[in-house]
Amino acid sequence: MHKITSGQPHALYSVAQTRQLESLAALQLPAHALMERAGLAVAKLALALTPHAQRVWIACGPGNNGGDGLVAARHLRCWGKQPIVSWLGQPEYASADTFIAYHQLEQEGVKVDNEPPAQVDLCIDALLGMGGHLREPTGRLALFMNCLNDSATTVLSIDLPSGLHADTGCVSALHVQADHTLSLLTLKPGLFTGNGRDAVGTLWCDSLAVDPNELGQHTPAARLLARPTPTARPHASHKGSYGDVAIVGGASGMVGAALLSARAALHAGAGRVFVGLLDQGAMAVDPLQPEIMFRAAETLPLAHMVTVFGCGGGAIDEHCLQRVLSSETPIVIDADAINTIASEPRFQALLTDRSSRGAATVLTPHPLEAARLLGLSAAQVQANRLEAAQAISQRYVCTVALKGSGTVVSAPGRISGVNSTGSAALATAGTGDVLAGMIGARLAQGLGAFAATCQAVYRHGEIADTWHGNAPLTASQLAIL
């Protein structure tokens, strides 16, 4: 068992993959072994988290998640604790494993009561786990979930907080807000994206001594993004060693977005940064960052520069967009440029054609921009962020960073990455422009589109996680850290 922290590229498995793993592992183990391991892991973590707790309420659902809770209750009883078990199941309808767990608990003298207790020292949520769907809970299930959320004590959820969807990170309106979650056998994508990160509290994982690779499972649904390894710059290098980035954007009233992206690219290591403002009369120098060079957008030699297009674009110059999409150089497409592409088939054709020429492209949509690219609603995108990012990357044959809680990075032929860094400190204007510049700088330094995007997304969130200033983290501060 281990605590999940940012930076390790843990594999994430879908519900279907996890169930297949369960079935394959069960064929190689004695009957009831997996549930016994799961319940023991829960009991051990409960004891470690609250060693002085005596009265422990275990709210058990009718499925195998509830069976794990019944096993945990038995172990806690053997260790001198007072488990109080509420079970929504019935022995005659239980699975074989849960039936065994129920009768073993009875033999220990623990009675099952369907009324939640008044005062306890620890609550264990064993209601739904992977079996949870997004139907709103009713009846005693809803009663138990409300009692868990109203409890003044620590809440430990088994596998997932009840009401959280394992694959998507969506939640039902009534869902358990856990202080700790112990994911069993595998980590699931929904723990890290959408509403998952808010619901799980501190996340733990126990593989139950099962190695997916030994069971023929080699391709997870996704992976957590890894912490990039810093690389030393050779003494003999020079500005030309780290590439040029051109920021094209900054329409009237939106110049700040282009400057934020440019500053971010400079501080992320680009050798030189140029800005071609769409509002050409705005400025000729950034007084806070005079290293940034300004040119008329139409005069920038884009064939020799990584181009970040669209930051503060406003009404996009379509001739300039066509020029960017027709170039051979790597590009990052953000904001209003994404919206223009989504509405114009001719630009979509230019975008998809770039892959056939070996030209790297990165799209950085937020959910509404992603929805426009797919012809969906933002709610539909958020209903399955992993699937939406993969669909965009396949349709437009490029790398995609679908921004939001648990940013998803997808590219054709690659295992998608889900980011575990970042916080609500990034929920302010301009942070997306900063990300686009950070990606552009890594492309200019020679990284491939997928690697550059993964590294930038991770670092972008990591800065927010380590921000300790008294003031909010603004995009201008984010750009230079």
N, C-alpha and C positions, 0 to 999 in steps of 0.2 A: 504494500500500500504506500502511496506517496502523494504529497500535495502537488497540485498542478500550478506551476508558475510560468510566466511568459518566457519565451526564448527557446523552448525545446520543440522540435518538429514532430510532435506526437501525431500518430495516425488517428483519423476520425472515421468511424464506421456508421453507416446508416442502420436503421432498425432492421431492414431486411438482411443486411450483412451480419449484424449482431445475432439475429435469430438463427441464421445459418451456422455461425460459429458455435452457438449453444448446442445445436443439434449434432454437429460434428464432434464437439468435445464430449457430449453425453455418451456417444457411442464408444468412447475410449475410457470412460470412467465408470465406477460403480454407480448403481442407482442412487439418486438423491444427492450425489456428491457435490454437484455445482451449487444447489440451493444451500447445502450445509456450509460450503465455503463462503457463500455470499452472506448468509446470516451471521456466521462467525466474524467476518470482516466488519459488518455493521456493529456488532456488539463490541468489538475491540476498539473501533473508532469512537463509539459512544463513551466507553470507559476512559479513553485518552482525553476526549474533549471535556468531559465533566466527571472527573474521578470521584467527586464527593456526592454526586447525585444518587439518591436512594429510590425515589418514586419516579419511574420512567413510563410515560404513556406511549404505547406503540399503536398507531392508528393504521389498521391493515385493510387493504382492499381485497376483493374476491379472487384476484389473479395471483400469479407467481411473485409479484412484488410484495403482496401481502404475505405470501409464504416465506419470503426472506425475512419479513418482520417477525413472523411466528418463531422462526429459528433463532433470531437475535434475542427474542424474549426468553427463550429457553436458556440460552447461555447466560444472559444477565441474571436470571433466577439462580443458576448454578454458582454464580459469583457473589451471591449474597444481596443482590439488588431486588427491588420490588417492582417487577413489570406489571403494568396494567394494560391489558390487551383489549382493544375494540376491533372486532372483525366483521366486515361486511359480507363475508362469504358463508357458505354452508357446506358441511363435510360431503354431502352427497353430490354436490356439483363442483367440487374442487378438483384441480389437476392431481395427478398421482403424487407429485412431489409435495404440493401444498397439503394434501390429505395426510401424508406421513408427518409433516411438520406440525399439523394440528394435533394429531394423536400423541406425538412425543411431548408436546407442550402439556397436554392433559395429564400425561403420566407424571409430569413434574409437579402436578397440583396447581397449575395456573389456570384460573377460570377466565373464560372470555366474556366480556361485558360489552354491550353495544351502547353504553352511555359514556360520553367523555368525562373523565374525572375532573374534580374541581381544582385541586392543587397538585402539581407535579414539579419535579426538578429538571426534567428533560423530556422533549417530545420527539418521537421518530415518525416521520411521514413515510408509510409503506402502502399508500393508497393506490397509486396508478402506475408509476414508473413508465416504461416504454409503452405500456398498454393504454396510456392516456391519449384521448382524442380531443378535438377542440369543441366538442359539444359542451354546453354549459352544464356543470354538475348540479344535481338536484337532490332532494331528500337527505338521507343520512350522510351521503358523500359530501354534499355541500355543507352540512352541519359540521362534519369533522374538519373540512378544510378551513372553515371560518374559525373553528376553535384553535386550530394550529396557528393561524395568522394572528389571533387575538392573545395567544399565550405570551406571558412575560418571560418565558424561559427559552433556552436554546432549542432551535428546531433543526433536526438532522433529516434530510431527505435521502431516501434510498434510490439510487440510479439517476432519477431526475426529480425536481420538485413537481408534485402532482399538478397537472394542468399545463405543463410545458411540453411542447411537441419536440421529440428527440431529433428529428431530421431538419426542422425549419427554424426553431427558436421562437415560434409563435406561442402565445399563451391564450387560454380562455380568460374571460373577464375575471372570473374567480379562479385563482391559482395560488398555490402555496409559495410564500416568500420564505425561502430557507436561509438559515444562518450558515449551514454547511450542507454540502451534497457529496455523497459517495457514489461515483459512477462505477458500475460493476462490469467486468469483462472487457468493455471497450469504452472509449470516449466517443461521444456523439456530437455531430455538428451543431445541433440546437443548443448545446451548452455554451457556445461561444459566439453566437450571432443572434441578431434580432433582440428579443427580450431575454434571451438566455442568461447573459452575463448579469443582468439585474436580479434574476430570480434565484440563482444558485448559491449566492454567498461565497464562502470559501470552498473551492472545489478539490476533491480528493479522488483518487482512482485506485482500484484494486483489480488486477487482471485475472484473479482467481486461479493463478498458476497456469493460465492458458496462453499459448503463443500462437497468434493467428497465422504466422508464417509456417508453423509446423502442421497446420490444418489446410494448407493450400490457399489461404487467403493472402494474396500479395498486393492487391490494389485497393486501398481504402477509398472512401468517398471523397476525402479531402485530408489535408494536413494543416496543423498549426504552422504559422510562419516562424522560421528560426531567427534567432538573433544574429545579425550579420557579424562576420568576423572582421575586425578592423585590419586594414592593410597599410603597411608603411609606404610612404612615398620615397622613391629613390632620390638620393642627393643630386644625381645628375639629371633629374627631370626638370621640365620648364612648363610654362603655361600652355604651350602647344601640346604637351603630353596629356592634358586633361580635357581637351576638347572645347568647342564653342557651343553655346546655347543661345538661341534667338527666341525671345518672348514676343509674340505678335498678339496684341490685344489692346485693352485700355481705350475703349470708346469714350466719348464725351461723358463726363460724370463718373467714369469707372476706371480712371487711370491708376488708382491705388491698387487695383487687383493685379495689373501687369507689373507694378513695382514690387509687390509682395512676392510674386512668382520669381521675378528676377533676383531679388535679394536672397530668396531661398536657394536658387540655383547656384549663386555665388558662394554662399556659405556651405552648401553641400559639396563643393569641390570642383565646380566647373572652372576651366582655365580662363575663359573670357565669357562675359554675358552681354548680349546686345538686346535692346528693346526697340521694337518697331511699333509705336503707338498708332492706333487707329484715329485717335484725336491728335493730329499732327501738330497742332498749335499749343499743346498743353505744356510741354517743358523740354529742356534740352539737357538737363542733368538732374540726377538724384542727389540732393545735398547731403543726405545721410549715407549714401553709398556711391561716392563719385567714381568708383571703379566701373560702374555699369555704363555702357556706351549706348547712345541713342542714335538711331538712324530712321529714315523714312522706311516704312514697311516694304514698299515696293523696291527699294534698293538693297535690301538685305540679301546676301548671297546664300540663300537657303539650301542650295545644293551641297554646301560644305558645313552646315550647322545642324545640330539637333534643334528642332523647332517645337516650342510649346505654344499652341494656338488656342485662343478663345477666352483667356482669363480677362474678365471685364470686357468681353467682346461687344455687348450690346447688339446693335444692328450689324451683323457680320458682313464684312466686305467679301462678297462671293467670289470676286476675281482672285482675291488673295487666298481664300480658302481653296479654290481650285488649284492654285499654284502650289500650295503646301501639300495637298493630297497627291499631286502629280510628281512630287519630288521623290528622290531615292533615299533621302536621309531619314533617320528615325524621327518620329513625331509623337507628341503628346497632345491629345485633343480633349479640351475641357469646356465646361459651361455652355455658353451660347453657340459655340461651334458644334457641340453635340446636338443641340436642338435644331440647328440648321440642317445637319446631315440627316437627322431623323425625319425631316419634312421634305427632303429633296432626293428622289431616286437617283438623279445623276451623280450626286455626291456620294450616295451609298455605293454606287458602282465603282467610283474612283477609290473609295476606301477599301472595298473588298479586293480590288485589283492590285493593291499595294503588296499583298502577301505573295502573289504570283511572281512579283519582281524581287522578292526577298527583302522588301522594305519593312522595317519594324514600326508598328503602330500601337499606341496605348490609349485607351479611352478611360476617362475617370468620371463616370456619371454618379450623381446621387440618385436616390430611388425614383424621383419624378423624371429625371432625364433618362434613366434606364427604361422607365415605362414607355416613354416616347419612342425609344429605339426599338422596342418590342411590340408596340401597338397595344399596350396593356394599361392598366391603372397602377398608380403607385402602391395601392393596397395589394394588388396581385403580385407585384414584385416583392414586397415585404413578406408576403405569405410563404415564399420559398426563395430566399436570397441566393442560396447556392445554385439552385436550378436557373434562376434568372441570369446570374453572371455567366454561367456556362452557355446559356442560350445566346447571349449577346456575342460572346467570343466566337461561337460557332457560326452565327449568322454573318458577322462582319470580319471574320478571320483575323482576329487581332487579340491582344492582351487587354483585359478589362479589370479595373479596380472599382468594384461596386461599393461605394462609400457608405458609412453608417456604423452602427454598433456591430463590431465583428466584421470589418471590411473583408470582402471576398475578392481574391485575385484569381482569375481564370484565363486560360489560353488553350487553343486547340492542341490536343495531344498531351496536355500536362495535367497532373493531379492538382486540383484547385487548392489554393491556400486560404486559410481563415486567420485573420489577425487577432491576437489576444492582447494587444496593447491598445492604449487610448482610453479616453474618458470624456465626460461631459465638458471638460475644459476646452475641447475642440469644437464645441457647439457655439461657434461665433463666426461672424462674417470674415471671410478671407482665408480661413484655414485650408480650404480646398485649393485655392490658388497656390498656397505654399507647397502643398503636396505635389502639384503639377510641376513646380520648379524643381523640387527634390528629385522627382523621377527623371526630369530632363537632364539634370547634372550627372546622374548615374549612367544614363544612356551615352552622354558625351564622353564619359570615361571608359566606354567600351563594353559595358555590361549588356547582355541580351535583354530584350523587353520584359520577359517574365521575371528574371532575376532582379533587374533594376526596379521594377514595380514592387516586388515583394520586400526588397530591402528598404525602399523609401517609405512604404506603408508602415512597416514595423517601426522604423526610426521616428516617423511622424507621431505615432501613438506613444512611443516610449518617452519622447520629450514631454508630452502631456502628463504621463504617469509620474514623472520625476520632478514636475514643476512644484516648487515649494514657496513661490512668492506669495505675499499677502494680497496682491492685486490679481484680478483674473488674468488668465493667459490670453493675450491678444495675438492676432495673426502676425503683427509686426514683430512681436517678441519671439514667436514660434519660428519665424523665418531665419533668425540669426543665432539660434541655439544649436 
